[in-house]
Amino acid sequence: MDFAFRFTERLAGTDRASERGVVRMAGEGPRGPLPVRYGAFHTVARLDGGRWRLGLDYEAGPADEAAFEAITGS
C-alpha cells in the first residue's frame, strides 16, 4: 500500500506536534490495482524518551481527489 500525505496544518513544539490534512491510499492487490481512497486526518503526538508517540490519530472525515489536489506546498 502506498500512502501520500498533504498537510493543511503542521504545528510543532519541542515535545508536542499536531498535523491535519488529507491522505491518499493506493496499491496493488492480488488481482490488480486497488481503488484509490482518500481521507482527512488529524494526529497529535508527544515526544517521549526521544521517540514521537501518537496520542491521538483519527479520521477527520471524508475527502476526495479534489481535496487532496487542492492542498499545495506540503
N, CA, C and O atoms as CSV, one atom per row, in Angstrom:
chain,resi,resn,atom,element,x,y,z
A,1,MET,N,N,0.853,-1.171,0.000
A,1,MET,CA,C,0.000,0.000,0.000
A,1,MET,C,C,0.897,1.231,0.000
A,1,MET,O,O,1.868,1.299,0.754
A,2,ASP,N,N,0.576,2.187,-0.832
A,2,ASP,CA,C,1.297,3.457,-0.903
A,2,ASP,C,C,0.437,4.545,-0.265
A,2,ASP,O,O,-0.766,4.632,-0.511
A,3,PHE,N,N,1.078,5.369,0.557
A,3,PHE,CA,C,0.400,6.480,1.215
A,3,PHE,C,C,1.063,7.785,0.787
A,3,PHE,O,O,2.290,7.871,0.725
A,4,ALA,N,N,0.254,8.794,0.494
A,4,ALA,CA,C,0.755,10.139,0.199
A,4,ALA,C,C,-0.028,11.108,1.081
A,4,ALA,O,O,-1.255,11.038,1.165
A,5,PHE,N,N,0.690,12.002,1.730
A,5,PHE,CA,C,0.077,12.939,2.665
A,5,PHE,C,C,0.194,14.364,2.141
A,5,PHE,O,O,1.225,14.746,1.587
A,6,ARG,N,N,-0.861,15.145,2.317
A,6,ARG,CA,C,-0.852,16.589,2.081
A,6,ARG,C,C,-1.345,17.226,3.371
A,6,ARG,O,O,-2.369,16.820,3.921
A,7,PHE,N,N,-0.618,18.220,3.850
A,7,PHE,CA,C,-0.916,18.816,5.151
A,7,PHE,C,C,-1.561,20.186,5.006
A,7,PHE,O,O,-1.117,21.015,4.213
A,8,THR,N,N,-2.611,20.411,5.782
A,8,THR,CA,C,-3.242,21.726,5.847
A,8,THR,C,C,-2.780,22.484,7.085
A,8,THR,O,O,-2.901,23.707,7.156
A,9,GLU,N,N,-2.247,21.744,8.067
A,9,GLU,CA,C,-1.754,22.369,9.297
A,9,GLU,C,C,-0.672,21.470,9.889
A,9,GLU,O,O,-0.852,20.259,10.015
A,10,ARG,N,N,0.443,22.080,10.248
A,10,ARG,CA,C,1.521,21.367,10.946
A,10,ARG,C,C,2.049,22.300,12.022
A,10,ARG,O,O,2.693,23.308,11.731
A,11,LEU,N,N,1.766,21.947,13.268
A,11,LEU,CA,C,2.215,22.735,14.414
A,11,LEU,C,C,3.119,21.857,15.262
A,11,LEU,O,O,2.750,20.733,15.603
A,12,ALA,N,N,4.298,22.356,15.606
A,12,ALA,CA,C,5.221,21.545,16.397
A,12,ALA,C,C,5.937,22.404,17.416
A,12,ALA,O,O,6.345,23.530,17.132
A,13,GLY,N,N,6.082,21.855,18.598
A,13,GLY,CA,C,6.883,22.453,19.655
A,13,GLY,C,C,8.032,21.510,19.951
A,13,GLY,O,O,8.327,20.612,19.163
A,14,THR,N,N,8.674,21.714,21.075
A,14,THR,CA,C,9.801,20.862,21.414
A,14,THR,C,C,9.374,19.457,21.819
A,14,THR,O,O,10.152,18.513,21.683
A,15,ASP,N,N,8.140,19.305,22.318
A,15,ASP,CA,C,7.706,17.979,22.754
A,15,ASP,C,C,6.269,17.629,22.383
A,15,ASP,O,O,5.743,16.620,22.852
A,16,ARG,N,N,5.626,18.442,21.550
A,16,ARG,CA,C,4.251,18.177,21.105
A,16,ARG,C,C,4.137,18.570,19.630
A,16,ARG,O,O,4.821,19.480,19.161
A,17,ALA,N,N,3.262,17.869,18.913
A,17,ALA,CA,C,3.033,18.187,17.499
A,17,ALA,C,C,1.602,17.841,17.123
A,17,ALA,O,O,1.007,16.912,17.670
A,18,SER,N,N,1.055,18.609,16.175
A,18,SER,CA,C,-0.286,18.371,15.647
A,18,SER,C,C,-0.224,18.515,14.131
A,18,SER,O,O,0.353,19.474,13.618
A,19,GLU,N,N,-0.820,17.564,13.415
A,19,GLU,CA,C,-0.853,17.623,11.960
A,19,GLU,C,C,-2.263,17.285,11.483
A,19,GLU,O,O,-2.908,16.366,11.989
A,20,ARG,N,N,-2.722,18.056,10.493
A,20,ARG,CA,C,-4.023,17.814,9.861
A,20,ARG,C,C,-3.804,17.808,8.358
A,20,ARG,O,O,-2.905,18.475,7.847
A,21,GLY,N,N,-4.633,17.049,7.656
A,21,GLY,CA,C,-4.520,17.034,6.208
A,21,GLY,C,C,-5.362,15.956,5.569
A,21,GLY,O,O,-6.358,15.493,6.126
A,22,VAL,N,N,-4.924,15.565,4.363
A,22,VAL,CA,C,-5.610,14.540,3.577
A,22,VAL,C,C,-4.582,13.496,3.155
A,22,VAL,O,O,-3.474,13.835,2.741
A,23,VAL,N,N,-4.956,12.229,3.264
A,23,VAL,CA,C,-4.094,11.133,2.854
A,23,VAL,C,C,-4.714,10.437,1.646
A,23,VAL,O,O,-5.930,10.262,1.562
A,24,ARG,N,N,-3.840,10.042,0.705
A,24,ARG,CA,C,-4.263,9.229,-0.448
A,24,ARG,C,C,-3.650,7.845,-0.273
A,24,ARG,O,O,-2.451,7.719,-0.023
A,25,MET,N,N,-4.471,6.812,-0.405
A,25,MET,CA,C,-4.010,5.432,-0.243
A,25,MET,C,C,-4.273,4.679,-1.545
A,25,MET,O,O,-5.396,4.666,-2.051
A,26,ALA,N,N,-3.232,4.056,-2.076
A,26,ALA,CA,C,-3.348,3.308,-3.325
A,26,ALA,C,C,-2.392,2.122,-3.260
A,26,ALA,O,O,-1.444,2.121,-2.474
A,27,GLY,N,N,-2.643,1.135,-4.075
A,27,GLY,CA,C,-1.749,-0.006,-4.083
A,27,GLY,C,C,-2.223,-1.089,-5.023
A,27,GLY,O,O,-3.216,-0.941,-5.736
A,28,GLU,N,N,-1.484,-2.182,-5.003
A,28,GLU,CA,C,-1.785,-3.334,-5.831
A,28,GLU,C,C,-2.306,-4.466,-4.955
A,28,GLU,O,O,-1.761,-4.737,-3.885
A,29,GLY,N,N,-3.343,-5.110,-5.409
A,29,GLY,CA,C,-3.880,-6.290,-4.745
A,29,GLY,C,C,-3.532,-7.525,-5.553
A,29,GLY,O,O,-2.848,-7.414,-6.570
A,30,PRO,N,N,-3.975,-8.679,-5.138
A,30,PRO,CA,C,-3.646,-9.906,-5.859
A,30,PRO,C,C,-4.259,-9.965,-7.261
A,30,PRO,O,O,-3.802,-10.730,-8.110
A,31,ARG,N,N,-5.286,-9.160,-7.495
A,31,ARG,CA,C,-5.941,-9.147,-8.813
A,31,ARG,C,C,-5.731,-7.843,-9.569
A,31,ARG,O,O,-6.429,-7.578,-10.547
A,32,GLY,N,N,-4.778,-7.027,-9.130
A,32,GLY,CA,C,-4.509,-5.775,-9.825
A,32,GLY,C,C,-4.646,-4.579,-8.903
A,32,GLY,O,O,-4.665,-4.726,-7.681
A,33,PRO,N,N,-4.744,-3.383,-9.495
A,33,PRO,CA,C,-4.802,-2.162,-8.686
A,33,PRO,C,C,-6.027,-2.126,-7.770
A,33,PRO,O,O,-7.128,-2.512,-8.161
A,34,LEU,N,N,-5.808,-1.658,-6.560
A,34,LEU,CA,C,-6.899,-1.448,-5.615
A,34,LEU,C,C,-7.495,-0.068,-5.853
A,34,LEU,O,O,-6.823,0.795,-6.417
A,35,PRO,N,N,-8.738,0.165,-5.439
A,35,PRO,CA,C,-9.321,1.503,-5.579
A,35,PRO,C,C,-8.512,2.524,-4.781
A,35,PRO,O,O,-8.058,2.240,-3.672
A,36,VAL,N,N,-8.339,3.697,-5.347
A,36,VAL,CA,C,-7.665,4.781,-4.630
A,36,VAL,C,C,-8.656,5.346,-3.625
A,36,VAL,O,O,-9.810,5.620,-3.953
A,37,ARG,N,N,-8.185,5.516,-2.393
A,37,ARG,CA,C,-9.046,6.037,-1.322
A,37,ARG,C,C,-8.416,7.289,-0.733
A,37,ARG,O,O,-7.196,7.451,-0.742
A,38,TYR,N,N,-9.262,8.167,-0.223
A,38,TYR,CA,C,-8.829,9.413,0.401
A,38,TYR,C,C,-9.494,9.554,1.756
A,38,TYR,O,O,-10.597,9.050,1.972
A,39,GLY,N,N,-8.822,10.243,2.671
A,39,GLY,CA,C,-9.417,10.523,3.964
A,39,GLY,C,C,-8.740,11.702,4.631
A,39,GLY,O,O,-7.533,11.902,4.488
A,40,ALA,N,N,-9.516,12.474,5.354
A,40,ALA,CA,C,-8.966,13.586,6.136
A,40,ALA,C,C,-8.512,13.020,7.478
A,40,ALA,O,O,-9.129,12.097,8.008
A,41,PHE,N,N,-7.435,13.574,8.024
A,41,PHE,CA,C,-6.901,13.060,9.281
A,41,PHE,C,C,-6.454,14.194,10.192
A,41,PHE,O,O,-6.253,15.326,9.753
A,42,HIS,N,N,-6.304,13.866,11.456
A,42,HIS,CA,C,-5.728,14.764,12.465
A,42,HIS,C,C,-4.944,13.888,13.428
A,42,HIS,O,O,-5.488,12.929,13.974
A,43,THR,N,N,-3.684,14.202,13.642
A,43,THR,CA,C,-2.863,13.479,14.608
A,43,THR,C,C,-2.273,14.457,15.617
A,43,THR,O,O,-1.972,15.605,15.290
A,44,VAL,N,N,-2.118,13.986,16.832
A,44,VAL,CA,C,-1.431,14.735,17.886
A,44,VAL,C,C,-0.400,13.781,18.473
A,44,VAL,O,O,-0.730,12.653,18.839
A,45,ALA,N,N,0.843,14.230,18.561
A,45,ALA,CA,C,1.922,13.382,19.068
A,45,ALA,C,C,2.686,14.110,20.170
A,45,ALA,O,O,2.641,15.335,20.285
A,46,ARG,N,N,3.390,13.309,20.980
A,46,ARG,CA,C,4.243,13.877,22.025
A,46,ARG,C,C,5.580,13.158,22.006
A,46,ARG,O,O,5.663,11.983,21.648
A,47,LEU,N,N,6.608,13.863,22.387
A,47,LEU,CA,C,7.947,13.295,22.465
A,47,LEU,C,C,8.089,12.597,23.806
A,47,LEU,O,O,7.872,13.197,24.859
A,48,ASP,N,N,8.456,11.322,23.757
A,48,ASP,CA,C,8.559,10.511,24.966
A,48,ASP,C,C,9.838,9.686,24.880
A,48,ASP,O,O,9.931,8.764,24.070
A,49,GLY,N,N,10.813,10.012,25.704
A,49,GLY,CA,C,12.057,9.251,25.695
A,49,GLY,C,C,12.792,9.308,24.375
A,49,GLY,O,O,13.432,8.331,23.987
A,50,GLY,N,N,12.716,10.424,23.677
A,50,GLY,CA,C,13.406,10.581,22.401
A,50,GLY,C,C,12.646,10.048,21.199
A,50,GLY,O,O,13.147,10.122,20.077
A,51,ARG,N,N,11.448,9.514,21.405
A,51,ARG,CA,C,10.636,8.995,20.300
A,51,ARG,C,C,9.290,9.697,20.270
A,51,ARG,O,O,8.702,9.983,21.312
A,52,TRP,N,N,8.807,9.972,19.058
A,52,TRP,CA,C,7.483,10.567,18.905
A,52,TRP,C,C,6.433,9.473,19.029
A,52,TRP,O,O,6.528,8.429,18.384
A,53,ARG,N,N,5.430,9.725,19.866
A,53,ARG,CA,C,4.350,8.762,20.084
A,53,ARG,C,C,3.010,9.448,19.808
A,53,ARG,O,O,2.750,10.557,20.276
A,54,LEU,N,N,2.167,8.753,19.034
A,54,LEU,CA,C,0.849,9.293,18.741
A,54,LEU,C,C,-0.038,9.184,19.971
A,54,LEU,O,O,-0.192,8.107,20.546
A,55,GLY,N,N,-0.610,10.295,20.362
A,55,GLY,CA,C,-1.567,10.302,21.450
A,55,GLY,C,C,-2.986,10.341,20.921
A,55,GLY,O,O,-3.928,9.944,21.607
A,56,LEU,N,N,-3.137,10.827,19.681
A,56,LEU,CA,C,-4.440,10.938,19.050
A,56,LEU,C,C,-4.235,10.800,17.556
A,56,LEU,O,O,-3.378,11.469,16.978
A,57,ASP,N,N,-5.005,9.947,16.937
A,57,ASP,CA,C,-4.934,9.746,15.490
A,57,ASP,C,C,-6.332,9.350,15.047
A,57,ASP,O,O,-6.804,8.259,15.365
A,58,TYR,N,N,-6.993,10.237,14.311
A,58,TYR,CA,C,-8.351,9.887,13.902
A,58,TYR,C,C,-8.661,10.380,12.502
A,58,TYR,O,O,-8.075,11.337,11.998
A,59,GLU,N,N,-9.610,9.681,11.898
A,59,GLU,CA,C,-10.098,10.085,10.587
A,59,GLU,C,C,-11.011,11.275,10.801
A,59,GLU,O,O,-12.029,11.172,11.487
A,60,ALA,N,N,-10.650,12.403,10.216
A,60,ALA,CA,C,-11.374,13.645,10.451
A,60,ALA,C,C,-12.541,13.839,9.486
A,60,ALA,O,O,-13.212,14.870,9.525
A,61,GLY,N,N,-12.784,12.872,8.635
A,61,GLY,CA,C,-13.928,12.962,7.730
A,61,GLY,C,C,-13.568,12.503,6.333
A,61,GLY,O,O,-12.418,12.168,6.051
A,62,PRO,N,N,-14.552,12.493,5.472
A,62,PRO,CA,C,-14.309,12.049,4.099
A,62,PRO,C,C,-13.500,13.084,3.324
A,62,PRO,O,O,-13.493,14.268,3.662
A,63,ALA,N,N,-12.834,12.628,2.304
A,63,ALA,CA,C,-12.084,13.506,1.402
A,63,ALA,C,C,-12.105,12.853,0.030
A,63,ALA,O,O,-12.466,11.685,-0.110
A,64,ASP,N,N,-11.717,13.614,-0.974
A,64,ASP,CA,C,-11.667,13.072,-2.321
A,64,ASP,C,C,-10.433,13.611,-3.039
A,64,ASP,O,O,-9.645,14.358,-2.461
A,65,GLU,N,N,-10.277,13.230,-4.291
A,65,GLU,CA,C,-9.105,13.643,-5.067
A,65,GLU,C,C,-9.002,15.167,-5.158
A,65,GLU,O,O,-7.905,15.718,-5.077
A,66,ALA,N,N,-10.132,15.847,-5.326
A,66,ALA,CA,C,-10.118,17.310,-5.430
A,66,ALA,C,C,-9.581,17.942,-4.146
A,66,ALA,O,O,-8.801,18.893,-4.208
A,67,ALA,N,N,-9.987,17.427,-2.985
A,67,ALA,CA,C,-9.487,17.955,-1.704
A,67,ALA,C,C,-7.994,17.709,-1.575
A,67,ALA,O,O,-7.263,18.578,-1.098
A,68,PHE,N,N,-7.527,16.529,-1.994
A,68,PHE,CA,C,-6.103,16.200,-1.943
A,68,PHE,C,C,-5.302,17.127,-2.856
A,68,PHE,O,O,-4.286,17.683,-2.438
A,69,GLU,N,N,-5.752,17.294,-4.090
A,69,GLU,CA,C,-5.032,18.100,-5.072
A,69,GLU,C,C,-5.070,19.597,-4.740
A,69,GLU,O,O,-4.191,20.345,-5.168
A,70,ALA,N,N,-6.079,20.037,-3.983
A,70,ALA,CA,C,-6.202,21.461,-3.639
A,70,ALA,C,C,-5.154,21.897,-2.620
A,70,ALA,O,O,-4.894,23.091,-2.474
A,71,ILE,N,N,-4.557,20.951,-1.923
A,71,ILE,CA,C,-3.555,21.282,-0.899
A,71,ILE,C,C,-2.189,21.303,-1.563
A,71,ILE,O,O,-1.734,20.292,-2.099
A,72,THR,N,N,-1.542,22.453,-1.526
A,72,THR,CA,C,-0.218,22.582,-2.144
A,72,THR,C,C,0.817,22.945,-1.094
A,72,THR,O,O,0.478,23.385,0.005
A,73,GLY,N,N,2.065,22.760,-1.438
A,73,GLY,CA,C,3.152,23.168,-0.562
A,73,GLY,C,C,3.374,22.274,0.631
A,73,GLY,O,O,3.959,22.722,1.617
A,74,SER,N,N,2.928,21.007,0.591
A,74,SER,CA,C,3.122,20.104,1.724
A,74,SER,C,C,4.395,19.313,1.543
A,74,SER,O,O,4.738,18.493,2.394
